[in-house]
Amino acid sequence: SRGLGDVYKRQIVTLFVATFALSSCLNDDNDYKVPTKEEQASYQKLMAGTYGSVVRFYYQNYNNAVKYDSIKHYSWNVTADSTITMRDFPVCKLDSAIFIPKNDNSNRAQELAALRTAIHESQSTVKEFTSKYFVPNTSYQHQYGYKFAVFPKTIKQSFFYNGKAHDVYFIFDLAGYIGTYASNNFIDKMFEYNMVLSGICVDEYKESNLISDIYFRQVLMTCTTK
């Protein structure tokens, strides 16, 4: 059990620099079989259940993932209809995605610093934070179960700062980050996955409102059973 979990957790620190390209895997020349609707349903029926233990938060510092927070004894529910649900997800912990360069006193920096403070101090949570998952093809099968692709939905929350309420959109990477399901006679049933916050929009959900790379750094969340 310990050995298997460690193998997959070693992937954590490389996720920022080596995104799993789901689209290329679905369109390569290998003879991987795409599951039928019935086969996909059987996989997800097997994976369904309540899992969890720790959600860890990392921010990107060049090519390093720096852990800055974690939640223990936190669970997520997996259903047979391709949905992962986290209840009362702490959006307030995503404040570290906003980075203010040292000695930057510009109006934009001050505005975003106010937003970061508002997120941090809000203790804001999302009642239900959902993601979709599926097993793309037979290359995702392994000795103990399956790997799967994860697609988190965008979170919309309202924050009050600088004398005004603002809608803030937290956008997650849909590039095909993977999770792992495993179960056999020698290990506990396991469903672990990762998510990456890849952008934040303010006031309106469109590219022109994204916080620029100068002030934004990706946040990686690992959801593990240990």
ABEGO torsion letter per residue (X at the ends): XAAAAAAAAAAAAAAAABBBBAAAAAABABBBBBBBAAAAAAAAAAABEBBEABBBBBBBBEABBBBABBBBGBBBBBBAAGBBBBBGBBAAAAAAABBBBBGBABAAAAAAAAAAAAAAAAGBBBABBBBBBBBABAAABBAAEBBBBBBBBBBBBBBBBGGBBBBBBBBBBAAGBBBBBBBBAABBBBBBBBBBBABBBBGBBBAAABBBAAABBBBBBBBBAX
